[in-house]
Amino acid sequence: MIQDLRSSLEILIETVVLELSSGVQKEIPPIQLEIPHDKANGDLACNIALKIAADLKQNPFHIANKLKEALSKRIENCPLS
């Protein structure tokens, strides 16, 4: 079940990244979710914002915030939340 959840989250992140890139990003780097060493940084971490920042010509922090907002909206509507 954990692996299914992780796979679903990776697909969701990829979908949101495609939406945010509006065709600028031709190919998305692999989505990698990791467990942070410091629990204060959350349960999972992903560095996709750093990977795509140069192609989008945007600050990675700005991309990460837009990604967080879009994911939050989608997760709110998830039947498991």
Contacts in CASP RR format, 6 or more apart in sequence:
PFRMAT RR
TARGET T0000
AUTHOR 0000-0000-0000
METHOD contacts of the structure
MODEL  1
MIQDLRSSLEILIETVVLELSSGVQKEIPPIQLEIPHDKANGDLACNIAL
KIAADLKQNPFHIANKLKEALSKRIENCPLS
6 33 0 8 1.000
9 33 0 8 1.000
9 44 0 8 1.000
10 31 0 8 1.000
10 33 0 8 1.000
12 71 0 8 1.000
12 74 0 8 1.000
13 31 0 8 1.000
13 46 0 8 1.000
13 48 0 8 1.000
13 67 0 8 1.000
13 71 0 8 1.000
14 28 0 8 1.000
14 31 0 8 1.000
16 67 0 8 1.000
16 70 0 8 1.000
16 71 0 8 1.000
16 74 0 8 1.000
17 25 0 8 1.000
17 28 0 8 1.000
17 31 0 8 1.000
17 48 0 8 1.000
17 52 0 8 1.000
17 67 0 8 1.000
18 25 0 8 1.000
18 28 0 8 1.000
19 70 0 8 1.000
20 56 0 8 1.000
20 63 0 8 1.000
20 66 0 8 1.000
20 67 0 8 1.000
20 70 0 8 1.000
21 28 0 8 1.000
21 52 0 8 1.000
21 55 0 8 1.000
21 56 0 8 1.000
24 55 0 8 1.000
24 56 0 8 1.000
25 52 0 8 1.000
25 55 0 8 1.000
25 56 0 8 1.000
28 48 0 8 1.000
28 52 0 8 1.000
29 48 0 8 1.000
29 51 0 8 1.000
29 52 0 8 1.000
31 46 0 8 1.000
31 48 0 8 1.000
32 46 0 8 1.000
32 47 0 8 1.000
32 48 0 8 1.000
33 44 0 8 1.000
33 45 0 8 1.000
33 46 0 8 1.000
34 44 0 8 1.000
34 45 0 8 1.000
34 46 0 8 1.000
35 43 0 8 1.000
35 44 0 8 1.000
35 45 0 8 1.000
36 42 0 8 1.000
36 43 0 8 1.000
36 44 0 8 1.000
36 45 0 8 1.000
48 67 0 8 1.000
49 60 0 8 1.000
49 61 0 8 1.000
49 63 0 8 1.000
49 64 0 8 1.000
49 67 0 8 1.000
50 60 0 8 1.000
52 63 0 8 1.000
53 59 0 8 1.000
53 60 0 8 1.000
53 63 0 8 1.000
56 63 0 8 1.000
75 81 0 8 1.000
END
